[in-house]
């Protein structure tokens, strides 16, 4: 076990935390983008189906 000075350890853990939060933010943004794309695709599909049924005679 290598003992480090408290300030060194503190700065290392801080940088690790910031790196982790950055990664989390990036992955959350990616997930949000994917969800938004899926949502708009679903809306588009529903709208086209509705308009198709509206156009076609009963």
N, C-alpha and C positions, 0 to 999 in steps of 0.2 A: 504493500500500500504506500503510495507516494503522497506525502502531505503537502498541500499547497497553501500559499498564503490566502487568507480569507478574501481579500479583494480580487485576487486572480480567479478563485473559484466562483466568486459572485459574478464577475463579468462574463465568465464562460457560461454560467447557467442562464444569465440574462440573454446572451446572444443565442443560446439554444432555444430559449422560450420564444424570442422574436422570430427565429427561423421557423419554429413549429407553427406559430400563429400565422406567419406569412403563407406557409404551405396550406394551412387550414383555409385561409381566406381564398387562396387560388382554387383549391378544390371545391369550395362552396360556390364560388363564382361559376366554375365549370358546370357544376351540378345544376345551378340555377339556369344557366344558358340552355342546358339540355332539356330541363323541365319546361322552360318557356317555349322551346322549339316544339316539343311534344304537344304542349297545350295549344299552340297556334295551329299545328297540323290537325289536331282533333277538332278544333273549331271550324277549320276550313272543310274538313270532311263532313261534319254535321251540316254546315251551311249548304254544301253542294248536294247532299242527300235530300235536305229539306226542299231546296229549290227544284230538284229533280221530281220529287213527289208533287210539288205544287204545280209544275208545268204539265206533268202527265195527267190525262183525264181519269177520273175515278171510274 
